[in-house]
């Protein structure tokens, strides 16, 4: 992860939105009159791949931010009717058009901060019609926006209030009704489950994910955020593409991850916002786990889509090097979406998703924080104007 393939005085040839050549300037083949962009004295790197977000939602939870500032915990806020269920109420009341309009503005902000590929989860509907509404909005955004969008179904994000005391019935609904519909309509590439204390048990998670795989979806997990239930090991056993959060992952499960192809996605912005412990990124990397960084942009625990800010937190609080943070936000983020053959690095044959940074060298991206150093975002070879 420390080898970022740095090349000084380099050039890139792009044709048809795809990288055709990369190498030292002066050795390039003929460009047949292609327009040129001069990035002399600047840093060019792959566009960020944000592999874990909850980008589509309605309303906000600024009131909870004030509550946390006064000492309320994540669990206390949820017990008072806040948390995920507060956003569920807003999303159920919103139209699909309203959800798309709000998400489109957020996607534009992401592009300005260098994110060119983003995963977006459902999970704020928690009933068949509202989850379908969210996934339809995500898929329509994927066809309308220039950003590459990957949809994920997470109907098992929390238990809705109408199923209080009947949790097994809700799991039956997810497995028997929601997953078959999502699979038949091909509304999601991935299925995710919030496997943690107070949410979905190991047994419930395994049942949901096995049903999702049967329906044609690939697997992801929220695991070990609030407590260690063994979610990371389950992710390995089921062959999940990624397992995310991991603030309480036990050492034995780190070894299991290291021996697997499952990517560990850490979410620095959540620990920063909630003021709780960080995932052991240093230990994960040192033991050979593939680590990605994502924003987990959502209204409750991380209202930031700035991947450079996530890099700063990862370097200062999680003991990652700037080079590891870059790899985690690009190539490993792509791996966490099963897309490392198409995006995440500047290589021949990959999509021409790049960002131009107005900084003297790449370390300043995380070192000089609190400002946006992205001068231009290039998406599929198109230089975007903001």
Secondary structure, DSSP 4 states (H G I P E B T S, - for coil): -------TTEEEEEETTEEEEEEETTS----TT------TTSEEEEPEEE--------S--HHHHHHHHTT--HHHHHHTT-THHHHHHHHHHS-HHHHHHHHHHHHHHHHHTTEEEEEEE--S--SHHHHHHHHHHHHHHHHHSSSEEEEEEEEETS--GGGTT-HHHHHHHIIIIIHHHHHHHT--SEEEEEESTTSB-HHHHHHHHHHHHHTT-EEEEEESSSS--SHHHHHHHHT-SEEEE-TT--HHHHHHHHTSS-EEEE-HHHHHHHT-PPP-HHHHHHTT--EEE----BTTTB----HHHHHHHHHHHS---HHHHHHHHTHHHHHTTT-TTTSSS--TTSB--EEEE-SSSTTHHHHS-SS--EEEEEETTEE---
